[in-house]
Amino acid sequence: MYLKPVAGRRVPDPDKGGALPPEGRNVEPNQYWLRRLADGDVVESNPPQAPKAKTKE
């Protein structure tokens, strides 16, 4: 699941250490992250789209 912290929140990431980055990250859906989601510390989001490569014509 891809999660982002709510604006103004710093959410610790116990798996990777440090905090969940503001742009979000894929995380394993476990009890910790489901609780953060239920508490409103994070929101579920879509991962950023990679820019499409331009084709040479």
Backbone hydrogen bonds in HBPLUS format (Angstrom, degrees):
<---DONOR---> <-ACCEPTOR-->    atom                        ^
c    i                          cat <-CA-CA->   ^        H-A-AA   ^      H-
h    n   atom  resd res      DA  || num        DHA   H-A  angle D-A-AA Bond
n    s   type  num  typ     dist DA aas  dist angle  dist       angle   num
A0027-VAL N   A0001-MET O   2.78 MM  26  5.56 164.5  1.80 164.4 167.4     1
A0045-SER N   A0002-TYR O   2.93 MM  43  5.62 166.0  1.95 153.2 153.7     2
A0003-LEU N   A0025-ARG O   3.08 MM  22  5.76 161.9  2.12 153.3 147.9     3
A0025-ARG N   A0003-LEU O   3.00 MM  22  5.76 146.9  2.11 151.2 159.2     4
A0004-LYS N   A0043-VAL O   2.98 MM  39  5.48 157.5  2.03 154.0 161.2     5
A0043-VAL N   A0004-LYS O   2.85 MM  39  5.48 155.6  1.91 157.6 165.7     6
A0006-VAL N   A0041-ASP O   3.02 MM  35  5.72 166.4  2.04 138.9 137.0     7
A0009-ARG N   A0006-VAL O   2.97 MM   3  5.58 150.5  2.06 149.2 148.2     8
A0020-LEU N   A0011-VAL O   2.77 MM   9  5.60 162.7  1.80 166.1 169.1     9
A0013-ASP N   A0018-GLY O   2.91 MM   5  5.81 167.5  1.92 144.8 144.1    10
A0017-GLY N   A0013-ASP O   2.76 MM   4  5.29 136.3  1.95 151.9 163.3    11
A0024-GLY N   A0021-PRO O   2.87 MM   3  5.24 156.2  1.92 114.7 122.8    12
A0030-ASN N   A0028-GLU O   2.81 MM   2  5.76 113.5  2.26 119.4 102.1    13
A0034-LEU N   A0030-ASN O   2.99 MM   4  6.12 162.5  2.02 160.2 165.9    14
A0035-ARG N   A0031-GLN O   2.98 MM   4  6.02 147.8  2.08 142.1 150.0    15
A0036-ARG N   A0032-TYR O   3.00 MM   4  6.35 153.7  2.07 146.0 153.6    16
A0037-LEU N   A0033-TRP O   2.95 MM   4  6.12 154.0  2.02 145.8 152.6    17
A0038-ALA N   A0034-LEU O   2.95 MM   4  6.16 158.4  2.00 142.1 147.9    18
A0039-ASP N   A0035-ARG O   2.86 MM   4  6.03 149.4  1.95 149.0 157.3    19
A0041-ASP N   A0036-ARG O   2.95 MM   5  5.23 148.0  2.06 162.4 160.8    20
A0040-GLY N   A0037-LEU O   3.16 MM   3  5.23 150.7  2.25 100.6 109.5    21
